[in-house]
Amino acid sequence: RSVHAATANLPNASAPAAIGISSRALFGVCQNGAGEWSLPAWDAQLDRRTSPLMQWAYSTAVWGENDPFAHGYGVAAGALIQWLKQTRPAEWRAIERLGALHDYLLYQLTGAWVTNPTTGPGATGWPPEIIAMTELPSHVFPPVHALHQPAGGLTFAAGQALGLLPGTPVVVGTHDGAAANLGVGAIRPGDACFTFGTNLVLRVVTGRGPYPQTWGYVVVPDAWCWVGNVPNALAQLDLVTQTLRPHMPDLVAGHRALGELPDALVPGAAGLVLPLLPTATPPEIQQRVVEAQQRGDSDGTIYRAMLEAVAHGVHALVQRATRETIAPQHFVATGGHSQNRLFMQILATVLDTPLEIGPVDGGLLGAGMAAAVGVGWYADFADAVRGMRVRGVVITPDSYFAV
């Protein structure tokens, strides 16, 4: 329905010249010999910091002197599939194809079984270490193609389902984070893109390959980025908003109403400090809000304190990126929370640097740029950014909002 609605609004009711997609990684999508698709290890719950299997997957016992962090999301496949072999060997033995959600979607659109460096191994091929960890033959992994390379034409079945012309070129596409950087034009060394969506993520283009022992992935060919996040920060902000405005089921309206309260505009939140609680349960976070209300703090003050907590968490994230790689020079924001002007003003002031508000759906525009390059509308990605980028409002630091 979403695709039908989008294409109905195309100018002159024209059909797309090409299609690009972006999606989350979600590695571990499998197909068995009967052609059935599944996510057999969905319940593995492997955390890179605590799981022995994940620690093994990143260890020198597997990689020797090579750096596993150069291979992005693909490394987790080793631990995930090894877990499946140990716990449900029959499902492991049945695997004929192994990839990610992105690869599955592309296969459904085109019938082509391929991936891209960012969704897959971080490079142009699967390293032997990842293949060895899964104990599966190499042919189950999808070949790795550049994000703008044509994967094939839209199949008849996909065209019928989506209301699009069968045969329409579909490019390989990429991970949603890389697509967001591309969509807001953050592809040069020193460019930094914030995604304020389901997660709070910072991606800094470093201008070289991966820095040792730091997480990252390819944005566009020859442009690697450092990636970090502030875990659950925006989920906590949303939960605080829902707790303060339970009668407003629309979160956007709740944020807007709280941001307009006089106390929300006062820097320092009257001394109230709300910590970020990355591992707290929703009831624990709600209890913090109730306790603040019982102490006499107003809703505006509580909301302001939460915004400042998130902003300081972002500041710490930027400092970590600077320590581990290079200092970000130009910041652009995308995602739903980038439309919260009070939050963006506080953040620009805390970071003490201008902050551009890019398109709210930067990843969609990035996928479109990949398609445009793939069919030859633009010579390269820098050319596509010049031709397709939508520049946004730039928020500058304001001493009135100093925290």
Phi, psi and omega per residue, in radians:
R1 nan -0.687 -3.138
S2 -1.121 -0.727 3.135
V3 -1.152 -0.741 3.104
H4 -1.032 -0.773 -3.121
A5 -1.134 -0.696 -3.113
A6 -1.181 -0.786 -3.102
T7 -1.238 -0.451 3.098
A8 -1.149 -0.401 -3.114
N9 -1.658 0.094 3.103
L10 -1.145 2.539 -3.138
P11 -1.053 2.348 3.115
N12 1.041 0.393 3.122
A13 0.933 0.556 -3.102
S14 -1.356 2.651 3.098
A15 -1.424 2.617 3.107
P16 -1.051 2.481 3.076
A17 -1.361 -0.452 3.136
A18 -2.843 2.838 -3.087
I19 -2.218 2.362 2.988
G20 -2.226 2.562 3.134
I21 -2.221 2.664 2.975
S22 -2.395 2.575 -3.140
S23 -2.764 2.963 3.022
R24 -1.130 2.848 -3.086
A25 -1.256 -1.101 -3.129
L26 0.773 1.184 -3.111
F27 -1.298 2.648 3.089
G28 1.973 0.220 3.050
V29 -1.331 2.227 -3.021
C30 -2.217 2.654 2.988
Q31 -2.150 2.369 3.123
N32 -1.696 -3.115 -3.082
G33 -1.125 -0.372 3.106
A34 -1.488 0.029 -3.137
G35 1.476 0.144 -3.109
E36 -1.505 2.392 3.138
W37 -1.750 2.532 3.111
S38 -2.758 2.969 3.017
L39 -2.110 1.294 -2.909
P40 -1.122 -0.456 -3.098
A41 -1.825 0.489 -3.091
W42 -1.063 -0.473 -3.059
D43 -1.714 0.275 -3.090
A44 -1.184 -0.659 3.107
Q45 0.946 0.934 -3.132
L46 -1.652 2.062 3.108
D47 -1.736 2.265 -3.062
R48 -1.059 -0.494 -3.071
R49 -1.462 -0.427 -3.000
T50 -2.153 -0.397 -3.069
S51 -1.322 2.201 3.086
P52 -1.016 -0.654 3.137
L53 -1.167 -0.695 3.116
M54 -1.192 -0.680 3.093
Q55 -1.109 -0.671 3.065
W56 -1.100 -0.720 -3.097
A57 -1.100 -0.445 3.132
Y58 -1.767 0.092 -2.961
S59 -1.487 2.841 3.072
T60 -1.185 -0.359 3.080
A61 -1.069 -0.525 3.111
V62 -1.610 -0.760 -2.927
W63 -1.781 -0.257 -3.081
G64 1.074 -2.207 -3.136
E65 -1.544 -0.087 3.123
N66 -1.345 2.725 -3.073
D67 -1.743 1.961 3.137
P68 -1.112 -0.458 -3.093
F69 -1.203 -0.182 3.058
A70 -1.329 -0.084 -3.025
H71 -2.092 0.359 2.905
G72 0.828 -2.348 -3.060
Y73 -1.193 -0.366 -3.076
G74 -1.079 -0.505 -3.091
V75 -1.091 -0.677 -3.119
A76 -1.067 -0.437 3.119
A77 -1.036 -0.639 -3.137
G78 -1.054 -0.865 3.138
A79 -1.164 -0.736 -3.079
L80 -1.076 -0.841 -3.087
I81 -1.320 -0.534 3.036
Q82 -1.132 -0.686 3.059
W83 -1.049 -0.753 3.137
L84 -1.106 -0.726 3.128
K85 -1.068 -0.699 -3.089
Q86 -1.320 -0.576 -3.030
T87 -1.739 -0.602 -3.131
R88 -2.421 1.260 -3.009
P89 -1.040 -0.536 3.142
A90 -1.104 -0.698 3.114
E91 -1.199 -0.641 3.100
W92 -1.112 -0.769 -3.110
R93 -1.139 -0.433 -3.070
A94 -1.427 -0.135 -3.037
I95 -1.184 2.165 3.038
E96 -1.914 -0.486 3.065
R97 -2.396 2.480 3.138
L98 -2.397 2.136 3.137
G99 -2.777 -2.649 -3.085
A100 -2.086 2.998 3.109
L101 -0.943 -0.755 -3.138
H102 -1.003 -0.760 -3.112
D103 -1.139 -0.683 3.107
Y104 -1.102 -0.787 3.134
L105 -1.087 -0.742 3.137
L106 -1.119 -0.671 3.108
Y107 -1.117 -0.714 3.129
Q108 -1.163 -0.529 -3.139
L109 -1.383 -0.646 -2.948
T110 -2.182 -0.323 -2.999
G111 1.412 0.050 3.132
A112 -1.655 2.314 3.133
W113 -1.780 1.557 -3.112
V114 -2.484 2.831 3.061
T115 -2.324 -3.080 3.111
N116 -2.159 2.839 -3.079
P117 -1.008 -0.669 -3.035
T118 -1.276 -0.761 3.082
T119 -1.205 -0.603 -3.041
G120 -1.730 -2.044 -2.919
P121 -1.601 0.129 3.127
G122 1.349 -0.010 -3.106
A123 -2.533 -2.947 -3.068
T124 -1.542 0.045 3.095
G125 -2.761 2.856 -3.138
W126 -1.432 2.167 3.134
P127 -1.210 2.605 -3.111
P128 -1.072 -0.454 -3.134
E129 -1.102 -0.738 3.141
I130 -1.166 -0.785 3.138
I131 -1.065 -0.739 -3.125
A132 -1.126 -0.661 -3.133
M133 -1.092 -0.616 -3.109
T134 -1.366 -0.353 -3.047
E135 1.004 0.579 3.080
L136 -1.996 2.728 3.085
P137 -1.178 2.651 -3.042
S138 -1.120 -0.426 -3.065
H139 -1.249 -0.186 3.108
V140 -1.321 -0.336 -3.130
F141 -1.469 2.498 3.136
P142 -1.280 2.477 3.008
P143 -1.016 2.654 -3.064
V144 -1.810 2.110 3.123
H145 -2.152 2.730 3.097
A146 -1.121 2.644 -3.027
L147 -1.072 -0.459 -3.115
H148 -1.662 -0.024 -3.117
Q149 -1.278 2.330 3.102
P150 -1.065 2.282 3.083
A151 -1.564 -0.514 -3.116
G152 2.705 -3.077 3.105
G153 -1.602 2.688 3.090
L154 -1.057 2.230 -3.130
T155 -1.196 2.847 3.132
F156 -1.066 -0.768 -3.119
A157 -1.103 -0.761 3.134
A158 -1.158 -0.705 3.114
G159 -1.076 -0.743 3.110
Q160 -1.102 -0.749 -3.098
A161 -1.173 -0.603 -3.037
L162 -1.731 -0.121 -3.099
G163 1.264 0.537 -3.130
L164 -2.082 2.826 -3.057
L165 -1.305 2.096 3.053
P166 -0.982 2.504 -3.097
G167 1.616 -0.183 3.095
T168 -0.994 2.257 -3.117
P169 -1.054 2.377 3.072
V170 -2.124 2.161 3.088
V171 -1.529 2.899 -3.044
V172 -1.067 -0.708 3.138
G173 1.382 -2.942 -3.006
T174 -2.762 3.142 3.074
H175 -1.154 2.616 -3.042
D176 -1.139 -0.550 3.115
G177 -1.190 -0.789 3.091
A178 -1.095 -0.692 3.122
A179 -1.115 -0.614 3.113
A180 -1.131 -0.781 3.080
N181 -0.993 -0.833 -3.137
L182 -1.079 -0.758 -3.078
G183 -1.123 -0.525 3.108
V184 -1.694 0.056 3.075
G185 1.463 0.270 -3.099
A186 -1.613 1.352 -3.085
I187 -2.224 0.035 3.139
R188 -1.778 2.690 3.105
P189 -0.938 2.290 -3.105
G190 1.640 -0.270 3.066
D191 -1.238 2.465 3.136
A192 -2.341 2.330 3.133
C193 -2.079 2.180 2.974
F194 -1.626 2.350 2.902
T195 -1.899 2.022 3.090
F196 -1.878 1.311 -3.098
G197 -2.190 -2.191 3.054
T198 -1.057 -0.692 3.068
N199 -2.067 2.862 3.053
L200 -1.858 1.860 -3.008
V201 -2.200 2.479 3.021
L202 -2.069 2.279 3.079
R203 -2.180 2.083 -3.100
V204 -1.962 2.109 3.107
V205 -1.286 2.160 -2.993
T206 -1.693 -0.307 3.118
G207 1.438 0.155 3.099
R208 -2.744 3.116 3.126
G209 -1.151 -3.054 -3.046
P210 -1.081 2.453 2.979
Y211 -1.376 2.467 -3.082
P212 -0.961 2.351 3.035
Q213 1.074 0.477 3.053
T214 -2.182 2.464 -3.091
W215 -1.350 2.465 3.096
G216 -3.120 -3.088 3.098
Y217 -2.854 3.067 -3.111
V218 -1.394 2.292 3.024
V219 -1.532 -1.016 2.985
V220 -2.378 2.898 -3.130
P221 -0.872 2.304 3.117
D222 1.236 0.275 3.082
A223 -2.307 1.722 3.117
W224 -1.580 2.592 3.072
C225 -2.255 2.546 2.972
W226 -1.386 2.448 -3.092
V227 -2.257 2.296 3.058
G228 -2.568 2.892 -3.127
N229 -2.521 2.937 2.985
V230 -1.958 1.743 -2.965
P231 -1.027 2.255 3.001
N232 1.065 0.231 -3.093
A233 -1.118 -0.787 -3.096
L234 -1.313 -0.535 3.042
A235 -1.116 -0.680 3.095
Q236 -1.162 -0.733 3.104
L237 -1.072 -0.740 3.123
D238 -1.143 -0.686 -3.129
L239 -1.181 -0.682 3.056
V240 -1.061 -0.744 3.120
T241 -1.079 -0.793 3.123
Q242 -1.107 -0.640 -3.138
T243 -1.203 -0.658 3.138
L244 -1.344 -0.490 -3.122
R245 -2.276 1.142 -3.077
P246 -1.159 -0.361 -3.130
H247 -1.429 -0.045 3.139
M248 -1.940 1.676 -3.140
P249 -1.182 -0.369 3.105
D250 -1.461 1.944 -3.092
L251 -1.084 -0.655 -3.130
V252 -1.056 -0.768 3.119
A253 -1.133 -0.647 3.112
G254 -1.115 -0.790 3.093
H255 -1.080 -0.736 -3.103
R256 -1.122 -0.772 -3.115
A257 -1.116 -0.752 -3.135
L258 -1.199 -0.644 -3.138
G259 -1.187 -0.323 3.135
E260 -1.588 -0.111 3.123
L261 -1.211 2.446 -3.109
P262 -0.959 -0.713 -3.101
D263 -1.184 -0.391 3.129
A264 -1.250 -0.275 -3.113
L265 -1.620 -0.050 -3.059
V266 -1.594 2.025 3.135
P267 -1.048 2.518 3.095
G268 1.551 -0.188 3.072
A269 0.889 0.711 3.101
A270 0.936 0.536 3.111
G271 1.506 -0.070 -3.138
L272 -1.296 2.282 3.093
V273 -2.106 2.112 3.050
L274 -1.923 2.044 -3.109
P275 -1.309 2.677 2.956
L276 -1.283 2.355 -3.056
L277 -2.164 1.395 -3.005
P278 -1.120 -0.417 -3.103
T279 -1.942 0.102 -3.084
A280 -1.291 2.638 3.054
T281 -1.449 2.781 3.094
P282 -0.938 -0.757 3.109
P283 -1.063 -0.615 3.128
E284 -1.161 -0.706 3.116
I285 -1.176 -0.760 3.122
Q286 -1.079 -0.633 3.132
Q287 -1.123 -0.646 3.074
R288 -1.051 -0.700 3.131
V289 -1.160 -0.792 -3.139
V290 -1.077 -0.722 3.131
E291 -1.101 -0.694 3.108
A292 -1.136 -0.704 3.095
Q293 -1.113 -0.711 -3.132
Q294 -1.162 -0.464 3.075
R295 -1.382 -0.117 3.108
G296 1.775 0.081 3.103
D297 -1.262 2.379 -3.126
S298 -1.331 2.850 3.117
D299 -1.063 -0.693 3.126
G300 -1.110 -0.696 3.122
T301 -1.152 -0.747 3.140
I302 -1.109 -0.757 3.135
Y303 -1.110 -0.752 3.117
R304 -1.060 -0.750 -3.138
A305 -1.078 -0.647 3.129
M306 -1.214 -0.725 3.085
L307 -1.056 -0.742 -3.140
E308 -1.160 -0.640 3.115
A309 -1.092 -0.770 3.128
V310 -1.136 -0.743 -3.138
A311 -1.059 -0.721 3.115
H312 -1.201 -0.582 3.040
G313 -1.101 -0.681 3.088
V314 -1.161 -0.711 3.116
H315 -1.032 -0.745 3.107
A316 -1.125 -0.626 3.113
L317 -1.138 -0.747 3.105
V318 -1.098 -0.708 3.104
Q319 -1.092 -0.680 3.113
R320 -1.137 -0.744 3.099
A321 -1.032 -0.711 -3.129
T322 -1.153 -0.713 3.123
R323 -1.137 -0.703 -2.995
E324 -1.511 -0.449 -3.093
T325 -2.385 -1.816 -3.137
I326 -2.250 2.846 3.123
A327 -1.351 2.157 3.070
P328 -1.079 2.485 -3.083
Q329 -1.959 -0.551 -3.035
H330 -2.400 2.069 -3.057
F331 -1.840 2.336 3.033
V332 -2.278 2.462 -3.123
A333 -2.014 2.521 3.034
T334 -2.441 3.022 -3.108
G335 1.682 2.849 -3.024
G336 -0.976 -0.748 -3.096
H337 -1.267 -0.194 3.061
S338 -1.204 -0.239 3.127
Q339 -1.535 -0.037 3.085
N340 -1.463 1.682 -2.987
R341 -1.098 -0.655 3.115
L342 -1.094 -0.791 3.117
F343 -1.050 -0.782 -3.127
M344 -1.132 -0.642 3.124
Q345 -1.182 -0.754 3.087
I346 -1.063 -0.763 -3.097
L347 -1.140 -0.787 3.118
A348 -1.033 -0.645 -3.128
T349 -1.262 -0.738 3.109
V350 -1.113 -0.716 3.122
L351 -1.331 -0.311 -3.113
D352 0.995 0.828 3.129
T353 -2.735 2.648 3.076
P354 -1.091 2.585 -3.118
L355 -2.328 2.040 3.137
E356 -1.519 2.374 3.079
I357 -1.632 1.836 -3.128
G358 -1.453 -3.054 3.081
P359 -1.006 2.455 -3.090
V360 -1.098 -0.552 3.113
D361 -1.925 1.073 -3.104
G362 -1.019 -0.583 -3.140
G363 -1.124 -0.602 3.100
L364 -1.130 -0.778 3.134
L365 -1.137 -0.655 3.103
G366 -1.100 -0.714 3.082
A367 -1.102 -0.665 3.086
G368 -1.130 -0.661 3.095
M369 -1.107 -0.710 3.104
A370 -1.050 -0.731 3.110
A371 -1.131 -0.721 -3.107
A372 -1.129 -0.694 3.079
V373 -1.189 -0.689 -3.093
G374 -1.080 -0.572 -3.136
V375 -1.739 0.167 2.989
G376 1.539 0.205 3.091
W377 -1.180 -0.549 -3.139
Y378 -2.278 2.632 -3.077
A379 -1.238 -0.627 -3.117
D380 -2.779 -3.056 -3.062
F381 -1.269 -0.591 3.065
A382 -1.075 -0.684 3.103
D383 -1.149 -0.716 3.122
A384 -1.127 -0.701 3.102
V385 -1.078 -0.762 3.118
R386 -1.074 -0.633 -3.068
G387 -1.527 -0.441 -2.981
M388 -2.079 -0.275 -3.071
R389 -1.098 2.434 3.071
V390 -1.879 1.893 -3.132
R391 -1.299 2.497 -3.103
G392 -1.989 -3.106 3.094
V393 -1.150 2.459 3.095
V394 -1.833 2.111 3.105
I395 -1.603 2.206 -3.132
T396 -1.843 2.681 3.110
P397 -1.001 2.489 -3.127
D398 -2.320 2.083 -3.069
S399 -1.048 -0.426 3.114
Y400 -1.083 -0.539 -3.085
F401 -1.641 0.120 -3.100
A402 -1.005 2.395 -3.068
V403 -1.897 nan nan
